[in-house]
Amino acid sequence: MRGPLHMMRLIQKGLMFGNLFHVSSPALAERYNRALKSLTGKTTSLTDFHIDISGFAPEVAQELGDDLYLNPNGCNRQFILLSTEQKTAPLLDAKFSTARGILRQFIEENEAQLFALTARDAVAGELVNSIYTVGKAAHLFDIRKITIEADTTGGHVAEAEKLSTMIDEFRSRDDAWWDDVLIADMITLAKKTGDVTRAPITLKHTEFEQGNFWTSHFGGLYIFRDVEDPATLSVGPKDDLGKLPTKLVIELEERNKVAAFLDENDLVEPIVKAKGVNAAAILRQKLDFIIVDVAASMEADVTGLRRSDLRKLARRYANKLPDEFHQLNDLLRWAEGGGGWPRITSKDPAYFYTLRARPHADRDLVNQLLAELAPLDVRQLFICHKQLFYERYATWPEEKKEFVANFLEREYQVDKAGTREALFGAEEAMAPPEPERDIVDVVGPWGVVRRRG
């Protein structure tokens, strides 16, 4: 697959454009083109390309000169399904954090029907919301419900629904046996749809709620409206957003306010207090990434280093290591039983590195936010916020690019599920809360976070 030259290392290691569905046959390419034509009025001359869960192909985008050819205005995601295998593919260049989850759930809950439909035709559709463009940040709050509209390019679903209506009419009318027109229309449709009484062609669960979410619009916004104290968290200046429905609008630079919001809504927990977590191992890895960042900036060779080699680099560049390193190192000493309890507050650079999301419905969203607040932890950044990872990767020295790419290939690619569980907890629904919580759970390991102006 072609891609930006500075990203080829990631592409070759499967860390970018990985797990896409390969369109390699003329028949599939023809089906894709029919669907593309029906959605956009455009076609592609390519017969070999790769598509994500939505049917977006980087190669087709390059050919058309339009990265939003399936996502007009960045807020009405269209999709093309050639196979139910697309359900495991990523969603490239996502504008909303909820889009991939909605598409995957739709595919999984209609898998049998979609498997049958895509065996003979492409399924084209759209994630429809109540807005058509995002001219103002306030427009984002009008998106509450996402409805999926989908059908084959031949209209099999619509025709099946029409035939089902005719059958109901035929069964309910006493004189239907003498209605030659109705019977003839039913026979004509049945030739296209098959026996819908035995094999109904219907798509279920096509409406999805969009509660808390991230969007790339307006420089990046985290919108939490389904929590006890709603807020909008803005990557950029909040004054540029205009009036918003949430009482609280917080810039990520306002670290104490961000920390207070996360604490008051019970969205995070300290890594060192999380159940079933090897906190020391996680902290050591965070320290390694910081050492590599500093050493690579000094043009040191960091490829193929062991932890003992990294310790030597830490000693060599001790006076250049940032505060995050020293504070996390103090916490590591405590976790290993050899040091006193460090008091780390939201004003300290290491604070957000010490947290992870609690087990709740918005766990992935909160971990994405934490990854943005702790950018030197490149593993969490890659797992939780790939778009930001790719943006920052492009600016790194070659030495750091090589080290990080090799690390992710070696330590993450071989066991993605296991790594995610070790870092963030199991995917299963959270257990009922315990009747009592100790003081650290209640106020956090560094005391109550006070909101300041």
N, C-alpha and C positions, 0 to 999 in steps of 0.2 A: 504494500500500500504506500502511495506517495504521501508525503507530509512535509512540514517545515524542516529544513535541514538541521536546525539546531535541536529539533525534537526527535531526530531519527534514532538516537540511542534508546529513548523511551519506547518508541514504536517497535524497534527490533526486539526489545525485551518483553513486549506485551503489556507495557505499563501505560500505553496511550493507544487508543483505537483498538484495545483488546476486546476479545469476545464478541466482535461484531458478526452478523450473519452474512455469509459470503453468497452473493448473487453471481453465479458463474455459468448459468445455462441460458440459451436464447429464449426458452419458454418463460423462465422467471423474469428475465429482463423485459420481455414483451408485456407480461402481466403488470410489472412495475410501471411501465410506460403508460399503459391504459389508465392505471390509477392516478399517476402523476398528471396526466392530461385532464382527467375529470376534476382533480382538485385545483390545479394551478393553470391549466391551459398550456403548460410547457411539456417538453419531452427531452429525453436524453439519448444521445447516440451511443452511449457506453453499453457494453454487454457483459462487463466484468467489474463489479464494484462491491462495496461492503456497506451494510445498513445497520443502524442502531435499532433500539426497541420501537422507535416511531417510524422507521423506514427512511430516516435521513441518512444520506450517503455523503461523506466528505468529498469523494471524487465528483459526484454530481454537482455539489455546491460549487466546486472549483470550475467545472465546465460551464455552469450557468452564471457564475459570478455573483452568486446570491447565497449567503450563509443562512438566510431566513426563508428559503424557498418553500419550506413546509411549516413555517411559523410566522405568518404575516403579522407585522407590528410587534412581534415578540410576546403576544398574549393570546393567540388563538392557535394552539398547537394542532396541526393536522398530522395524520399518520397513515402509513401504508403497511399492511401486514401481508407478507408473502408466506409466512410460516409461524406456527406457534412457538418455534424455537427462539424467536426474537425476544421472548419474555425474559431471558437471562442476559440479554445485551444491555449495555449502558445506554443512557440518554445523553447524547453529546450536546454541549453548549446549552445546557438547561437554563431557562429564564425563571423557572419556579421550582422550588425544591419538591413540590408535591407531584409534579407531572409524571415522573417515572413510576412512582408508586401506584398512581391511578391507572396508568397503562398496564402495568404488570398485573394488578388485581383484576382488571377487566379481562385480560387474556386468560388468566388462571380460572376465573369463574365461568368463562364461556369456552373453555379449551376444546371440549368435544365438538361444539358447533363450529368454532373457528377452524379446527382441524379439517372438518368436512368441507367448509366453504373454501379454504385456501388450497384444497386439493385440486380445485378446478378454476379458481380465479383469485385475484387479489382483493383484499378487504380494505376499503378506504374509508376514512372517517375524520372526525374532528373532536377535540376537547372544547366544548362550547361553554363560554361563560357569558356574563351579562354585559361585557364591554368589548369594544373592537379596537381600541387604541388606549395607550396609557399616556395621556397628555399631561396629567397631574398625578402626583403621588397619592392624593386622596382617592383617585379612581380605583386604586388597588383594593380599597376596602369595600368596593361594590362587588367584588368577587367572593361569593359565599358558597355557591353550588356549581360544580362542574358536571355537565351532561355530555355523555359520549353518544354521538350520532355516527353509525357505521353501517356499511353495506358493501356488497361486492360491486365491482364496476358494472356487472350485468344486472344489478338490482334484485338479487335472489331473495334477500331478506324482506324487502318491500313487497315483492310479488308473493312471497309465502304468506305474509300478513294479509295481503289482499285475498289470497285464496282461502285462508282460514276464515275470513269474514264472510266470503261467499258460501263456504260450507255451513257456517252457522246459520246463515239466511236460508239455505236449502233445507236444513233440518228443522227449522222453526216454522216455515211456511207450508200450509196444507196443500197449496196449489203448485209447489215448486217443481213437481214432476212434469208439469206441462209448460214450464218456462224454458223453452228451447235456447233462448239467448243466454240465460244464466248457466245452463248446463254446458253449452258450447264454450263459454268463457272459462268455466272451471276446467274443462278438458285441456284447453290451450295453455292455461297457466300450469297445470299439473305436469305437462310435458317438460316444462322448464324447472319446476321446483321439486318434482317427485311427490311422494305420498306424505303430505304434511301432517296427516292424522297419525301416522306411525312414526315418522321422523320429523317432528316439527322443527322449523328453522326460526328460532327466536334467540335474541340476545338479552340476557338478564343483567341486572345490576349495572345500569348505565348512568346512575346519578351518584355523585361523590361530594361530600362536604369538604370545603377548604377552610380550615380553622387557622392554626398558626403555621406560618410558612416564611421562607426566604425567597427573595426575588433579586435578580441582578439589576433590575431597573433602578434608575436614580443613584447609581454608584454602589448599590447593594443595601438592601433593607431586610431586617428581621422583624416580622410583624407577629407579635404575640397578643391576640385579642381574646383567646379562650383560656385565660388564666385569671387568678384572683385580682391581680393588679396589672391590667393591660398596658402595653408599652410598644412603641416602635423604636428599634435600635438601628441607627444609621451609620454606615461606614464613613460617609462623607459629612459635610456640614449640614446640620439640621435646619439651618435658616433657609436653605435652598429648597426645602420640601413644601413650603406653604403650610396652611392649616390642615391638621390631620385629626381624625376622630379620637385617637387615643390621647388621654390626658398627659401621659408621659411620652416625650420624644427625647431619646438619649443618643448622643454620639459615642462611638466606641472609645474615643479618646477620654471620655468621662468615666474613667475606670471605676471609681468608687460608686457611681450611680449604677453602672452595669452590674457590679458585684452585688449591690443592694437589691436590685431587681431580681437577679438569679436566686439570691438567698430568700427573699420574702415570698417568692413563688415556689420555693422548695424544688428547684429545678436541677441543682447540682449537689455533689458530695465530694469530700476530699478523697483522693486516691488512697491515701494511707489508712482511711477508715472503711473503704469499700470492701464488701464481703467477697471472699474467694479470689482476691487479687494479690499478685506478687508485687507489692508496691515498690520494693527495692529494685527489682529488675526493670520496672518501668522507669523509675527515676534514673537509674544508671544509663539507660538508653537515651533518655532526654539529654543527659550530660554529654554523652558521646556526640550527639548531633551538634551541640553548641561548640564543642571542641573542634569538630570538623569545620564548622562555619568560620571560626576564627582562623584556624590553620590554613584553610583554603584561601581566605582573603589575604594571607601572607605568602601565598604561592607555594606553600609546602605540599609535598607529595602525600596525599592521604589515601591513595588507592591500595586496597588489599591489606589495610591495617587491622591488627588485632587490638583487643582492649588494652593490653600492656603497652602497645605502641601509642595508643591514644593518651595514656597517662603520661608518657614521655613528652608528647606534644603539649599537654596541659601544663606541665612544669616549664617547658620552654616558653610558652606564651602566657604565663600566669598573669602578668600585668596587663594583658589585653583581654582576658576573659571578662564577659559582662556580669553585671550584678545577678542576672538570672542564674548563672552557673554557681556562684558562691552560695546563694540562698537555697537552691535545690540540693547542693552538696551538703549543706547543713541538715536539710530534711532527710537526706539519704543516711547520714550518720545516725540520726535519731532512729530511723526505720530499722537500721542494722544493730541498734542497741548500744551504740558507742558514743552517743552525744546527747546534749540536752535538747529540750523541745524548742524549736525555733519559732518565734512569733513572726508570721508572714501576713501582712495586711494587703488590702486591695491596692494600696499605693506602691507596693513592691512589684518590681518587674516580673518576679517568678510566680505571682499569685495565681494567675489563670492556668499556669502549667501544672499546678497541684490539684486541679479539679477534673472531674468528669461528670457527665449527666447522670442523674438518678434514673432508675428504671421507670419510664413513663412513656406515654404515647409519642411525645416529641423528643425522645432521647437523641435521635439522629440529628435533629435540627439544633439542639443545644450543643452537641458535640461539634457540629460544624461551626457554630459561633465560637466555641472555645478554641478551635483550631485557628480561627482568624485572630484571636486574641493572644495566641501563643505560637507565632509563626516559625520559631526556630525548631519546633518539634515537627520535623518534616514528615515523619511517618504518619502522625495524626492528620497533618495537613493533606497528605496524599489520600488517606482513607476517607476523610470526612469532607473535604472541600477540594476536589480535583481541579476545578477550574482555577482557583486561586493558586494551587500548587503549580500548575502549568505556567501561569503568568510569572510566578516568582522563579521557577526553575530557569526560565529563559534568561534571567538576569544574573545567574550564578556563575562563578568561575568554573572552568572546565573540570578542575580537580574535584570540586564539590558535586558537580553534575555526575561525574563518574562514580564517586563513592556512594551517593544516594541511590542512583539507578541500580548499582550492584547490590546494595543492601536490600532494597525493596524486592528485587528479583529473588534474592536468596532467602530473605526472612519473611516476606509477606506473600509472594506469589505462590509458594509451595503449600501454604495453608491459610488461605484468606479467612475462612470462617473461624478457625482456631485463634488466629491473631486478634480478630475483632472481639471474640469472646473474652480473651485474656485481658484486653485493654478496656473494653466497655461493658462487659457482662453479656449474659446469654440473651438470645432474642425472645425467649418465652415471655409471656405476660408476667407482670410483676406479682409477687406474692402479697397476700393481705398484710397490711402494716402491723408491726408488733405493738402490743398494748403500751409498752413503755420505751422511751428513747433516752439514751444517756445525754449528758450535757453537751458533749461534742457534737452529737447528731443535731441537737437543737440549735446551737449557736455557731457551729463550725469550729474547727480546731484553733482558730485565731480570734475567737470572740465574735460578738454581734457586729455586723457591718453597718456602720452609720452612714446614712445618705448625707452628702454635702453638696453645696451648690457648685 
